[in-house]
């Protein structure tokens, strides 16, 4: 089961509040906070699409580029000792340090 909605390249989380008897979520993968909700799945889908369209319209009106999916690059801060050990390990495996970190992150999130 996948609790993610997709529309125009954006993804939205899906959660349910038993207390409020409502589905809700937010657009994930962007810095801005954009939420949506609905009592039914159909309402939730419609609200998500409206939230994405509203986000894009607001960005356009503000002259701001809307956030998109992550680019795939980020800075990682490590202790000097861990950096050295990772560099040595990646060299012994004959792969780049970037590839080594990518494999480590992939393993951690799978």
Secondary structure, 3 states (H helix, E strand, C coil): CCCEEEECCEEEECEEECCCCEEEEEEECCCCCCEEEECCHHHHHHHHHHHHHHHHHHHHHHCCCCCCCCCCCCCCCCCHHHHHHHHHHHHHCCCCHHHHHHHHHHHHHC
